[in-house]
């Protein structure tokens, strides 16, 4: 992905590295102008880091005429059972790739709470949750979906690429569902062998069962992101933020 444009600010927000019990280093940040009105928080996949998606700054900076802060947190390094206990950047542990395999419920919830805190911190910098896009790729997308759809904060939009909704059973536990009407974009490759396309279909169906309308976009790719997918996502987010602006005026 292309590097961010050099005229974007890369100053770190004071205190942004909290909670230190989860994050090991500050998130990457880029602002498209002074006093950002929106924030775009993006979570990378297993074994990667925030630098992997820094090119999203140029890709999505034009979806709104208002200034936006892009935030790319780094997952902490931890042992991953699926990879033989090797330590790598991971939002939570993985025990298998089948729907019936055990899930790291404590790890998923810990990551979700950390991201919830990041969202909450943005309010202190002038960007309330309802002006924040939360998204991610693969394992990061799983955390993004789980955080948005089970958390306490209403968001501008949620995005999950090449991913799935973890801990799906929690949707029957009377959670707040504050984002039931939040625009949700699901993008997935039909040739994905790492996170099979069937996971996307299952997630989309589950959300529909609980009254959450999500757009599911499929692409003839593997575990990757295509230009067509980013074009579709750009259109989706521009529309979501335009509606957000209209609602704020109205």
Secondary structure, DSSP 4 states (H G I P E B T S, - for coil): -PPPPTTSB-PPPTTTT--TTT-SSPPEEEESSSS-SEEEEEE--TT--GGGGTTHHHHHGGGSSS-EEEEE--PPEEEEGGGTTEEEE-SS-B--SSTTS-B-HHHHHHHHHHHHHHHHHHHTTT--GGGEEEEEETHHHHHHHHHHHHSSS--SEEEEES---SSGGGGGS----TTTTSEEEEEEETT-TTTTHHHHHHHHHHHHHTT--EEEEEES-SSS--HHHHHHHHHHHHHHHHHHHHHHH-
